[in-house]
Every structure is written in structure tokens, then in C-alpha cells.
Amino acid sequence: MKVLVTLGTTPFPELLSALHMQGVDESYQLTVQSPENEDASRFSNSFQFSDDINSWYDWADIIITHAGAGSIYRLLEQNHRIIVVPNTYRKDKHQLEISNYVEQNKFGLVCFDLKQLSAMIAQADTAQINSYTKTEFLGTRDIVNTIFN
């Protein structure tokens, strides 16, 4: 199974350590996207930035993503199988809210406990996941009409 881990632009060394300690890099075909200031050199396949991240998304069977809203919604809109990992080591805890949303709606799996990451990857392929449908915001015309009329 091909697993892509994407951290976006914020370091998340705890997630990288969990992947390594649990042997995920030995059990799966793993590629890690990490921010510039994160050392992912312990993994044989890693990169910091890609002009074509969608190709990497399409390559992967499972995508492990930090709980950044932009990353999550983009992956859901493209119907990828995801495991969301909120970075609870940050001072702010905003990633918990979107993680709870994903879990409650069964749009993907959510790993709140990094000790469970390897087990979660093993079940991700067969987990029952609901499709996400983007709701278009149609109020733009009303706002423009209110301002200019």
C-alpha cells in the first residue's frame, strides 16, 4: 500500500517519530512531505515542496494529513482516503475541531493517539468512509446586490 504523509508548512516531529517508531516506513511504500524546517531524512522518500502535490495525492492509496483545514478539505473534495492527525502539541488546539468534524461525519479516519497510527493505517483501506460533498456558497450575488443596490 502506498502511503503519503503530508505535514503542510508546520513542523510535526511527533508524527514523524511515530511513523518511524512503529515501522510504517518498513511496512508500507511511504513518502513524506514535510516543511522546510522539519528533518524527514530518516525516511527514504521525502520532499519539502511539490509544484504538483495533486500527483502525489493521486499516487497514494492512503493519505495521512495534519489537521489543517485547507489540506483536509482539498483531500475530501478530491475523494481521497485520509487519516487526519491533529497536532495537539501546538499551543492552540484548533485542529481538534476539524478532526472531530471528520470523525463525526465519517469522512475519514482520525488518529487522536499517535500510538494507534500503525493500526489505523492497516484498517484504513477497508474502513467505511462517507463521501464528502462540497456545499457551494451561493450568497455572493445577494451580498453584491445589497452593497451596490
C-alpha positions as CSV (number, residue, x, y, z in Angstrom):
1,M,0.0,0.0,0.0
2,K,1.2,3.5,-0.9
3,V,1.0,6.0,2.0
4,L,1.6,9.7,1.6
5,V,2.2,11.8,4.8
6,T,1.6,15.5,4.3
7,L,2.5,18.0,7.1
8,G,2.0,21.2,5.1
9,T,4.1,24.0,6.4
10,T,4.1,23.4,10.2
11,P,6.6,21.0,11.9
12,F,5.1,17.9,13.4
13,P,8.0,15.9,14.7
14,E,5.8,13.8,16.9
15,L,4.0,12.4,13.9
16,L,7.3,11.6,12.1
17,S,8.6,9.9,15.2
18,A,5.5,7.8,15.5
19,L,5.8,6.7,11.8
20,H,9.4,5.7,12.3
21,M,9.0,4.0,15.8
22,Q,6.1,1.9,14.5
23,G,7.9,0.8,11.4
24,V,5.5,2.4,9.0
25,D,8.3,3.2,6.7
26,E,9.2,-0.5,6.6
27,S,5.7,-1.9,6.2
28,Y,4.4,0.4,3.5
29,Q,5.6,2.3,0.5
30,L,5.9,5.6,2.4
31,T,6.5,9.1,1.1
32,V,6.7,12.1,3.4
33,Q,6.0,15.7,2.6
34,S,7.5,17.9,5.4
35,P,8.0,21.6,5.9
36,E,11.3,23.2,5.2
37,N,12.4,23.3,8.9
38,E,11.4,19.6,9.6
39,D,14.0,16.8,9.3
40,A,12.4,13.9,7.4
41,S,15.8,12.5,6.3
42,R,15.2,9.2,8.2
43,F,12.7,8.3,5.5
44,S,13.9,7.1,2.2
45,N,11.3,9.0,0.2
46,S,10.6,12.6,1.3
47,F,10.3,16.0,-0.1
48,Q,9.6,19.5,1.2
49,F,7.6,21.1,-1.6
50,S,6.0,20.0,-4.8
51,D,4.6,22.1,-7.6
52,D,2.3,19.2,-8.3
53,I,1.0,17.9,-5.0
54,N,-2.1,16.5,-6.7
55,S,0.1,13.9,-8.5
56,W,1.3,12.8,-5.1
57,Y,-2.3,12.7,-3.8
58,D,-3.3,10.5,-6.8
59,W,-0.3,8.3,-6.3
60,A,-1.3,7.4,-2.7
61,D,-3.7,4.8,-1.6
62,I,-3.9,6.4,1.9
63,I,-3.0,10.0,2.8
64,I,-2.1,10.8,6.4
65,T,-2.6,14.6,6.8
66,H,-2.1,17.1,9.6
67,A,-5.4,18.6,10.6
68,G,-5.1,21.8,8.6
69,A,-8.4,22.8,7.2
70,G,-7.0,23.6,3.7
71,S,-5.4,20.2,3.4
72,I,-8.4,18.3,4.7
73,Y,-11.0,20.0,2.5
74,R,-8.9,19.7,-0.6
75,L,-8.4,15.9,0.0
76,L,-12.1,15.4,0.8
77,E,-13.2,17.3,-2.3
78,Q,-10.9,15.0,-4.3
79,N,-12.3,11.9,-2.6
80,H,-9.1,10.6,-1.2
81,R,-8.9,8.2,1.7
82,I,-7.4,10.1,4.6
83,I,-6.2,9.7,8.1
84,V,-6.3,13.0,9.9
85,V,-3.8,13.5,12.7
86,P,-4.5,16.7,14.8
87,N,-1.3,18.3,16.1
88,T,-2.2,18.5,19.8
89,Y,1.3,19.5,20.6
90,R,0.6,23.0,19.3
91,K,-0.3,25.7,21.8
92,D,-3.7,26.3,20.1
93,K,-6.0,23.4,19.7
94,H,-7.9,24.4,16.6
95,Q,-7.0,21.2,14.8
96,L,-9.2,19.2,17.2
97,E,-12.4,20.9,15.9
98,I,-12.0,19.9,12.3
99,S,-10.7,16.5,13.3
100,N,-13.9,15.9,15.3
101,Y,-15.9,17.1,12.3
102,V,-14.2,14.5,10.0
103,E,-14.7,11.7,12.6
104,Q,-18.3,12.5,13.4
105,N,-19.3,12.6,9.7
106,K,-17.1,9.5,8.9
107,F,-15.3,11.4,6.1
108,G,-12.0,9.7,7.1
109,L,-10.3,8.2,10.0
110,V,-8.9,10.4,12.8
111,C,-5.9,9.4,14.8
112,F,-6.0,11.2,18.2
113,D,-3.5,8.8,19.7
114,L,-0.2,8.5,17.8
115,K,0.4,5.1,19.4
116,Q,-2.5,3.8,17.3
117,L,-1.2,5.1,14.0
118,S,0.1,1.9,12.5
119,A,-3.1,0.0,13.4
120,M,-5.2,2.8,11.9
121,I,-3.2,2.6,8.6
122,A,-3.9,-1.1,8.5
123,Q,-7.6,-0.6,8.8
124,A,-7.8,2.5,6.5
125,D,-8.0,0.5,3.3
126,T,-11.3,-1.2,4.4
127,A,-12.8,1.3,6.7
128,Q,-16.3,2.5,5.8
129,I,-15.9,6.1,4.7
130,N,-18.7,8.6,3.7
131,S,-18.3,10.7,0.6
132,Y,-17.9,14.4,1.1
133,T,-19.9,16.8,-1.0
134,K,-18.8,20.4,-1.1
135,T,-21.5,22.8,-0.4
136,E,-21.2,25.8,-2.8
137,F,-21.7,29.3,-1.3
138,L,-24.4,31.0,-3.3
139,G,-24.8,34.2,-1.3
140,T,-22.2,36.2,-3.3
141,R,-24.8,37.6,-5.6
142,D,-27.0,38.6,-2.7
143,I,-24.1,40.3,-1.0
144,V,-23.1,42.2,-4.1
145,N,-26.7,43.3,-4.8
146,T,-27.0,44.5,-1.2
147,I,-23.8,46.6,-1.4
148,F,-24.4,48.1,-4.8
149,N,-28.2,48.5,-4.9
